[in-house]
Amino acid sequence: MLESDAIQLIHDALIVTMKAAGPMLILSLITGLVISVLQTTTSIQEQTLTFVPKLIAVFLAVMVFSAYIIHTTVDYTVGVFELIRRF
C-alpha cells in the first residue's frame, strides 16, 4: 500500500463519516435555530427547552436516513476489504 492509497483511504473515511452524521447534525442545527427563534420571540429563557425537540429530530432523522447511512457505510467497508485483498 502506497502513501497515496492510505491518504485516499483516510479521505474516504472522513467523507463517509460526514455523509453518515450529516443528516442528524443538520436537522439538529435547524431544530435548535427554530427553537431559539421561538424562545426569543416569546421571551422564554428556559435552557432545557431545546433538548427534547432536538432529541426527537435526531431520532426521526435516524429513522428516515438509516437506509442511506447503512448503504454508504457498507459500500465503504466493501471497498476497504477489496483494497486489503488487492495487497
C-alpha positions as CSV (number, residue, x, y, z in Angstrom):
1,M,0.0,0.0,0.0
2,L,1.4,3.3,-1.0
3,E,1.2,6.5,0.9
4,S,-1.3,7.9,-1.6
5,D,-3.5,4.9,-1.0
6,A,-3.5,5.4,2.7
7,I,-4.3,9.1,2.3
8,Q,-7.2,8.3,-0.1
9,L,-8.5,5.7,2.4
10,I,-8.5,8.3,5.2
11,H,-10.1,10.9,3.0
12,D,-12.8,8.4,2.0
13,A,-13.4,7.5,5.7
14,L,-13.9,11.2,6.6
15,I,-16.3,11.7,3.7
16,V,-18.3,8.6,4.7
17,T,-18.4,9.9,8.3
18,M,-19.7,13.3,7.2
19,K,-22.3,11.6,5.0
20,A,-23.4,9.4,7.9
21,A,-23.6,12.1,10.5
22,G,-24.6,15.0,8.3
23,P,-28.4,14.5,8.2
24,M,-28.7,14.2,12.0
25,L,-26.4,17.2,12.6
26,I,-28.1,19.4,10.1
27,L,-31.6,18.6,11.4
28,S,-30.4,19.2,15.0
29,L,-29.0,22.5,13.9
30,I,-32.2,23.6,12.2
31,T,-34.3,22.5,15.1
32,G,-32.1,24.4,17.5
33,L,-32.3,27.5,15.4
34,V,-36.1,27.3,15.2
35,I,-36.5,26.8,18.9
36,S,-34.1,29.6,19.7
37,V,-36.1,32.0,17.4
38,L,-39.3,30.9,19.2
39,Q,-37.7,31.4,22.6
40,T,-36.5,34.9,21.6
41,T,-39.9,36.0,20.2
42,T,-41.8,34.7,23.3
43,S,-39.1,35.8,25.8
44,I,-38.9,32.3,27.3
45,Q,-35.4,31.9,28.9
46,E,-35.6,28.1,29.6
47,Q,-32.3,26.5,28.5
48,T,-33.5,22.9,28.6
49,L,-36.4,23.6,26.2
50,T,-34.3,22.8,23.1
51,F,-33.2,19.3,24.3
52,V,-36.4,17.3,23.7
53,P,-37.1,18.7,20.2
54,K,-33.5,18.1,19.2
55,L,-33.7,14.6,20.5
56,I,-36.9,13.9,18.6
57,A,-35.5,15.4,15.5
58,V,-32.3,13.3,15.6
59,F,-34.4,10.2,16.3
60,L,-36.6,10.9,13.3
61,A,-33.5,11.6,11.1
62,V,-32.0,8.3,12.1
63,M,-35.3,6.5,11.2
64,V,-35.6,8.3,7.8
65,F,-31.9,8.2,6.8
66,S,-30.9,4.8,8.2
67,A,-31.0,3.1,4.8
68,Y,-28.8,5.7,3.3
69,I,-26.4,5.6,6.2
70,I,-26.2,1.8,6.1
71,H,-25.8,1.8,2.3
72,T,-23.0,4.3,2.4
73,T,-21.2,2.6,5.3
74,V,-21.4,-0.9,3.6
75,D,-20.1,0.5,0.3
76,Y,-17.1,2.0,2.1
77,T,-16.5,-1.2,4.0
78,V,-16.6,-3.4,0.9
79,G,-14.2,-1.0,-0.8
80,V,-11.8,-1.3,2.1
81,F,-11.9,-5.1,2.1
82,E,-11.3,-5.1,-1.7
83,L,-8.4,-2.8,-1.2
84,I,-7.0,-5.2,1.5
85,R,-7.5,-8.2,-0.8
86,R,-5.6,-6.4,-3.6
87,F,-2.5,-6.1,-1.4
